[in-house]
């Protein structure tokens, strides 16, 4: 995933890039579970991260805050709840585990 352009100075851009690389994949995984059209899913991801950026300094649970903002951006909560309650969601990973 490419970091979206956010108009910041060079040092702020580096910090935003690190923030994006840390949280975008995690948030994207949750957004994908909602089975939204790709354009809408991408818009939710980008808008959420850009909106969250000034709010998360010192936040004890950034992913929870990001998820709340994603809901405000149009992520449907019902689909994620239904998915989280299915038995396979809690199953351990399959394959070679050493």
Secondary structure as a PSIPRED ss2 file (coil, helix, strand):
# PSIPRED VFORMAT (PSIPRED V4.0)

   1 X C   1.000  0.000  0.000
   2 X C   1.000  0.000  0.000
   3 X C   1.000  0.000  0.000
   4 X C   1.000  0.000  0.000
   5 X C   1.000  0.000  0.000
   6 X C   1.000  0.000  0.000
   7 X C   1.000  0.000  0.000
   8 X C   1.000  0.000  0.000
   9 X C   1.000  0.000  0.000
  10 X H   0.000  1.000  0.000
  11 X H   0.000  1.000  0.000
  12 X H   0.000  1.000  0.000
  13 X H   0.000  1.000  0.000
  14 X H   0.000  1.000  0.000
  15 X H   0.000  1.000  0.000
  16 X H   0.000  1.000  0.000
  17 X H   0.000  1.000  0.000
  18 X H   0.000  1.000  0.000
  19 X H   0.000  1.000  0.000
  20 X H   0.000  1.000  0.000
  21 X H   0.000  1.000  0.000
  22 X H   0.000  1.000  0.000
  23 X H   0.000  1.000  0.000
  24 X H   0.000  1.000  0.000
  25 X H   0.000  1.000  0.000
  26 X H   0.000  1.000  0.000
  27 X H   0.000  1.000  0.000
  28 X H   0.000  1.000  0.000
  29 X H   0.000  1.000  0.000
  30 X H   0.000  1.000  0.000
  31 X H   0.000  1.000  0.000
  32 X H   0.000  1.000  0.000
  33 X C   1.000  0.000  0.000
  34 X C   1.000  0.000  0.000
  35 X C   1.000  0.000  0.000
  36 X C   1.000  0.000  0.000
  37 X C   1.000  0.000  0.000
  38 X H   0.000  1.000  0.000
  39 X H   0.000  1.000  0.000
  40 X H   0.000  1.000  0.000
  41 X H   0.000  1.000  0.000
  42 X H   0.000  1.000  0.000
  43 X H   0.000  1.000  0.000
  44 X H   0.000  1.000  0.000
  45 X H   0.000  1.000  0.000
  46 X H   0.000  1.000  0.000
  47 X H   0.000  1.000  0.000
  48 X H   0.000  1.000  0.000
  49 X H   0.000  1.000  0.000
  50 X H   0.000  1.000  0.000
  51 X H   0.000  1.000  0.000
  52 X H   0.000  1.000  0.000
  53 X H   0.000  1.000  0.000
  54 X C   1.000  0.000  0.000
  55 X C   1.000  0.000  0.000
  56 X C   1.000  0.000  0.000
  57 X C   1.000  0.000  0.000
  58 X C   1.000  0.000  0.000
  59 X C   1.000  0.000  0.000
  60 X C   1.000  0.000  0.000
  61 X C   1.000  0.000  0.000
  62 X H   0.000  1.000  0.000
  63 X H   0.000  1.000  0.000
  64 X H   0.000  1.000  0.000
  65 X H   0.000  1.000  0.000
  66 X H   0.000  1.000  0.000
  67 X H   0.000  1.000  0.000
  68 X H   0.000  1.000  0.000
  69 X H   0.000  1.000  0.000
  70 X H   0.000  1.000  0.000
  71 X H   0.000  1.000  0.000
  72 X H   0.000  1.000  0.000
  73 X C   1.000  0.000  0.000
  74 X C   1.000  0.000  0.000
  75 X C   1.000  0.000  0.000
  76 X C   1.000  0.000  0.000
  77 X H   0.000  1.000  0.000
  78 X H   0.000  1.000  0.000
  79 X H   0.000  1.000  0.000
  80 X H   0.000  1.000  0.000
  81 X H   0.000  1.000  0.000
  82 X H   0.000  1.000  0.000
  83 X H   0.000  1.000  0.000
  84 X H   0.000  1.000  0.000
  85 X C   1.000  0.000  0.000
  86 X C   1.000  0.000  0.000
  87 X H   0.000  1.000  0.000
  88 X H   0.000  1.000  0.000
  89 X H   0.000  1.000  0.000
  90 X H   0.000  1.000  0.000
  91 X C   1.000  0.000  0.000
  92 X C   1.000  0.000  0.000
  93 X C   1.000  0.000  0.000
  94 X C   1.000  0.000  0.000
  95 X C   1.000  0.000  0.000
  96 X C   1.000  0.000  0.000
  97 X C   1.000  0.000  0.000
  98 X C   1.000  0.000  0.000
